[in-house]
Amino acid sequence: MELIAKPRNEEELQFVQSVLNRMKIKNEVRENDVKKRKKQEFLDSFEGRMEQLNKAIKGEVQLKTLDQFLDELENNPS
């Protein structure tokens, strides 16, 4: 289930978040601006990609070559 609230200002946002937190209801704030949201999504996923790259450098995981990746896409279309 999902609830979408659209506070008009920062004060209302803080109030709604405090009520939800007191009720132990999981909540998250999303930017209305698509560019800002896309940028944040990229930055959030970037940390995971960097962690994977560090593991590959340490030899903990094996990365696929571009050819392997393209073959996998070709053989398993979504």
Z-matrix of the N, CA and C atoms (Angstrom, degrees):
N
C 1 1.436
C 2 1.525 1 108.23
N 3 1.304 2 115.58 1 149.44
C 4 1.455 3 120.01 2 -176.63
C 5 1.519 4 109.60 3 -138.71
N 6 1.337 5 116.08 4 140.83
C 7 1.456 6 123.00 5 176.28
C 8 1.514 7 107.67 6 -122.75
N 9 1.310 8 116.77 7 131.16
C 10 1.460 9 120.48 8 178.42
C 11 1.526 10 107.83 9 -114.72
N 12 1.327 11 115.92 10 121.29
C 13 1.464 12 122.10 11 177.04
C 14 1.519 13 107.73 12 -116.92
N 15 1.323 14 116.08 13 142.03
C 16 1.460 15 119.94 14 -178.62
C 17 1.531 16 109.61 15 -125.85
N 18 1.340 17 116.34 16 82.20
C 19 1.463 18 119.31 17 178.52
C 20 1.527 19 110.58 18 -61.81
N 21 1.323 20 115.12 19 147.69
C 22 1.462 21 120.36 20 -177.13
C 23 1.520 22 113.47 21 -81.02
N 24 1.322 23 116.55 22 -20.46
C 25 1.463 24 119.00 23 -178.29
C 26 1.532 25 110.09 24 -153.46
N 27 1.298 26 115.76 25 176.39
C 28 1.478 27 121.82 26 -177.00
C 29 1.524 28 111.63 27 -62.98
N 30 1.311 29 117.03 28 -36.76
C 31 1.471 30 120.91 29 -179.67
C 32 1.527 31 111.06 30 -62.90
N 33 1.327 32 116.68 31 -46.54
C 34 1.468 33 120.33 32 177.52
C 35 1.522 34 110.88 33 -63.42
N 36 1.318 35 116.53 34 -39.51
C 37 1.463 36 120.59 35 178.50
C 38 1.527 37 110.26 36 -59.37
N 39 1.317 38 116.83 37 -47.72
C 40 1.464 39 121.08 38 -179.80
C 41 1.527 40 111.33 39 -62.04
N 42 1.334 41 116.91 40 -39.79
C 43 1.453 42 120.74 41 179.39
C 44 1.532 43 111.31 42 -63.83
N 45 1.326 44 116.13 43 -49.04
C 46 1.470 45 120.76 44 -179.22
C 47 1.532 46 110.02 45 -61.14
N 48 1.324 47 116.70 46 -43.22
C 49 1.467 48 119.81 47 179.13
C 50 1.519 49 111.18 48 -63.08
N 51 1.324 50 117.61 49 -40.72
C 52 1.461 51 119.67 50 -179.14
C 53 1.525 52 111.14 51 -65.02
N 54 1.348 53 117.10 52 -39.71
C 55 1.465 54 120.47 53 177.66
C 56 1.530 55 110.26 54 -63.72
N 57 1.324 56 116.30 55 -46.98
C 58 1.466 57 119.88 56 -179.81
C 59 1.529 58 111.10 57 -62.50
N 60 1.316 59 117.01 58 -40.79
C 61 1.465 60 120.39 59 179.17
C 62 1.527 61 111.07 60 -64.24
N 63 1.341 62 117.20 61 -41.98
C 64 1.467 63 120.23 62 178.51
C 65 1.525 64 111.38 63 -62.99
N 66 1.331 65 115.87 64 -32.95
C 67 1.462 66 120.62 65 179.64
C 68 1.531 67 111.53 66 -85.68
N 69 1.337 68 115.90 67 1.43
C 70 1.466 69 122.98 68 -179.46
C 71 1.525 70 111.35 69 57.69
N 72 1.334 71 115.29 70 41.76
C 73 1.457 72 122.41 71 176.53
C 74 1.519 73 107.54 72 -101.58
N 75 1.318 74 115.62 73 123.16
C 76 1.463 75 120.48 74 179.77
C 77 1.524 76 109.32 75 -60.53
N 78 1.337 77 116.00 76 135.06
C 79 1.452 78 119.62 77 179.16
C 80 1.519 79 110.10 78 -146.80
N 81 1.314 80 115.07 79 157.66
C 82 1.461 81 120.87 80 177.22
C 83 1.518 82 108.56 81 -146.12
N 84 1.314 83 114.92 82 151.96
C 85 1.456 84 121.15 83 179.40
C 86 1.521 85 107.80 84 -106.15
N 87 1.310 86 115.91 85 129.60
C 88 1.462 87 121.11 86 177.63
C 89 1.517 88 109.09 87 -116.52
N 90 1.312 89 114.86 88 140.96
C 91 1.464 90 120.32 89 177.80
C 92 1.520 91 110.24 90 -70.74
N 93 1.318 92 116.48 91 140.59
C 94 1.462 93 120.66 92 174.12
C 95 1.520 94 110.85 93 -73.24
N 96 1.308 95 115.92 94 -34.19
C 97 1.450 96 121.55 95 -177.70
C 98 1.528 97 109.45 96 -72.36
N 99 1.312 98 116.94 97 117.34
C 100 1.460 99 122.16 98 -176.42
C 101 1.530 100 111.22 99 -60.05
N 102 1.337 101 117.21 100 -41.17
C 103 1.461 102 120.13 101 -179.69
C 104 1.522 103 110.96 102 -62.51
N 105 1.315 104 117.67 103 -43.60
C 106 1.459 105 120.92 104 179.20
C 107 1.524 106 110.62 105 -64.97
N 108 1.342 107 116.34 106 -40.95
C 109 1.460 108 120.01 107 -179.04
C 110 1.524 109 110.50 108 -65.89
N 111 1.349 110 117.19 109 -43.99
C 112 1.463 111 120.82 110 179.15
C 113 1.522 112 110.34 111 -62.56
N 114 1.337 113 116.78 112 -41.28
C 115 1.457 114 120.83 113 178.69
C 116 1.527 115 110.06 114 -61.69
N 117 1.333 116 117.30 115 -44.31
C 118 1.462 117 120.18 116 -179.40
C 119 1.523 118 110.71 117 -66.51
N 120 1.333 119 118.02 118 -40.08
C 121 1.458 120 121.09 119 177.49
C 122 1.523 121 110.28 120 -61.08
N 123 1.329 122 116.54 121 -41.11
C 124 1.460 123 120.49 122 178.04
C 125 1.520 124 110.62 123 -63.09
N 126 1.331 125 116.31 124 -46.97
C 127 1.462 126 119.69 125 -178.97
C 128 1.524 127 111.11 126 -63.30
N 129 1.335 128 117.49 127 -38.96
C 130 1.464 129 120.60 128 178.48
C 131 1.525 130 111.02 129 -63.88
N 132 1.328 131 117.08 130 -42.24
C 133 1.465 132 119.60 131 -179.05
C 134 1.526 133 111.25 132 -75.88
N 135 1.315 134 117.25 133 -23.89
C 136 1.466 135 122.15 134 -179.70
C 137 1.528 136 111.03 135 -61.59
N 138 1.337 137 117.10 136 -39.88
C 139 1.460 138 120.61 137 179.21
C 140 1.526 139 110.61 138 -59.38
N 141 1.317 140 117.01 139 -42.92
C 142 1.462 141 120.78 140 179.40
C 143 1.520 142 111.87 141 -65.73
N 144 1.334 143 116.24 142 -38.86
C 145 1.468 144 119.15 143 178.70
C 146 1.524 145 110.71 144 -66.96
N 147 1.318 146 117.26 145 -37.73
C 148 1.463 147 120.40 146 178.90
C 149 1.529 148 110.84 147 -67.39
N 150 1.316 149 116.43 148 -37.39
C 151 1.462 150 120.52 149 177.46
C 152 1.532 151 110.00 150 -63.74
N 153 1.334 152 116.27 151 -42.17
C 154 1.461 153 120.49 152 178.29
C 155 1.528 154 110.50 153 -64.14
N 156 1.318 155 117.41 154 -40.77
C 157 1.456 156 121.53 155 178.07
C 158 1.529 157 110.83 156 -63.12
N 159 1.313 158 117.55 157 -43.08
C 160 1.465 159 120.86 158 177.72
C 161 1.521 160 111.32 159 -61.65
N 162 1.331 161 117.22 160 -39.78
C 163 1.471 162 120.35 161 177.23
C 164 1.522 163 110.62 162 -64.11
N 165 1.333 164 116.55 163 -38.85
C 166 1.467 165 119.98 164 178.73
C 167 1.523 166 110.51 165 -65.88
N 168 1.312 167 117.52 166 -39.94
C 169 1.464 168 121.38 167 178.74
C 170 1.532 169 110.23 168 -63.32
N 171 1.328 170 116.45 169 -37.59
C 172 1.467 171 121.44 170 179.23
C 173 1.530 172 112.15 171 -78.34
N 174 1.334 173 116.25 172 -8.31
C 175 1.461 174 120.45 173 179.81
C 176 1.510 175 113.66 174 83.77
N 177 1.325 176 117.72 175 12.97
C 178 1.460 177 121.16 176 -178.62
C 179 1.524 178 112.49 177 -78.88
N 180 1.330 179 117.31 178 -27.04
C 181 1.463 180 121.92 179 176.92
C 182 1.519 181 108.85 180 -135.92
N 183 1.312 182 115.85 181 157.63
C 184 1.458 183 121.71 182 178.78
C 185 1.520 184 108.43 183 -109.79
N 186 1.323 185 117.01 184 122.36
C 187 1.450 186 120.98 185 178.38
C 188 1.521 187 110.15 186 -84.08
N 189 1.333 188 116.32 187 151.96
C 190 1.461 189 121.21 188 177.80
C 191 1.524 190 109.58 189 -81.47
N 192 1.327 191 114.87 190 150.49
C 193 1.458 192 119.17 191 171.93
C 194 1.524 193 107.70 192 -78.32
N 195 1.309 194 116.65 193 166.16
C 196 1.462 195 120.17 194 178.08
C 197 1.527 196 110.26 195 -61.34
N 198 1.323 197 117.27 196 -40.09
C 199 1.470 198 120.55 197 178.83
C 200 1.529 199 110.99 198 -61.40
N 201 1.335 200 117.44 199 -42.56
C 202 1.467 201 121.21 200 178.82
C 203 1.526 202 110.28 201 -63.13
N 204 1.312 203 115.93 202 -42.75
C 205 1.458 204 120.94 203 -179.62
C 206 1.533 205 110.98 204 -63.38
N 207 1.350 206 116.28 205 -45.90
C 208 1.465 207 119.63 206 -179.60
C 209 1.534 208 111.44 207 -66.28
N 210 1.336 209 117.41 208 -38.30
C 211 1.458 210 120.52 209 175.97
C 212 1.513 211 110.91 210 -61.10
N 213 1.325 212 116.55 211 -41.53
C 214 1.467 213 120.71 212 -179.99
C 215 1.535 214 110.27 213 -64.22
N 216 1.321 215 117.06 214 -41.91
C 217 1.465 216 120.47 215 177.32
C 218 1.512 217 111.67 216 -62.48
N 219 1.321 218 115.79 217 -41.83
C 220 1.461 219 121.46 218 -178.72
C 221 1.522 220 111.38 219 -65.69
N 222 1.330 221 116.67 220 -39.12
C 223 1.463 222 121.31 221 -176.67
C 224 1.523 223 113.88 222 -83.91
N 225 1.322 224 116.89 223 -19.30
C 226 1.467 225 120.74 224 -177.78
C 227 1.526 226 110.68 225 -131.07
N 228 1.328 227 119.13 226 64.83
C 229 1.470 228 118.91 227 179.49
C 230 1.523 229 110.84 228 -66.00
N 231 1.315 230 115.93 229 146.25
C 232 1.477 231 119.77 230 -178.53
C 233 1.503 232 111.88 231 -79.84
